[in-house]
């Protein structure tokens, strides 16, 4: 089992500030308001070419924490935190799980104004404008975040399998990266260069869900990459921040787009945070999909 926590961890209340280092809230939303986000699951909306911001921005990403493998290095996974959190908080937890052959890379999103908060600055992988399915996606922010992830993976050895995972907004960014991998490019047309072997999304959603169909149809090899990419989605049925229905919609959308290896796990009573049962399943799934050697001989 994954020795994460021995009890459920609640998400922070709206009046709470960013959790202190070592605070168990790091398993939850990690932002000043859990009323936030993320009903902005754009299952409808403008085309990829027209969505998002048009002005060019500079994104100053925060500190990246690396958790080195305790055994033979077989895989590297970039793990993306939720809105208002940071890479360090998740690294402390990932260091404890029994996957000794994985190197974890935990970056921190840029601190940027978040439109939904009236411009209040927060660590965020992309901007969130309003609580509406029809709200435009911040494609420039999504592209910048996905590019940052790909750059972090670009120096990994060729024989190392690589994956992306995340929580909440981090899960959305991970799924966006997975879609870009399948299409072979970002929304801005630049090539996506990482060869992904797995994507994990906890309490998140797929941005631009209805926009990927045409992109996948128009690129040679995209359908094959989509069909072969393993994706795990986990979502609590009591999530009052990113509704369970959006996770379920994302799963259906991915399957309809031709992603044939999609697993969706629901958890009764689980809100916008994680529990040991969920993380146990993430551990088992990653071990299987990444082909990790779990024998004692794989340890250094």
Secondary structure by P-SEA (a helix, b strand, c coil): ccccccbbbbccccccccccccccccccccccccccccccccccccccccccccbbbbbbccbbbbbcccccccbbbbbbbcccccaaaaaaaaaacccccbbbbbbbcccccccccccccccccccccccccccccaaaaaaaaaaaaaaaacccccccccccccccaaaaaaaaaaaaaaaccccccccccccccbbbbccccccccccaaaaaaaccaaaaaaaabbbbbbbbcccccccaaaaaaaaaaaaaacccbbbbbbbccccccccaaaaaaaaaaaaaaacccccccccc
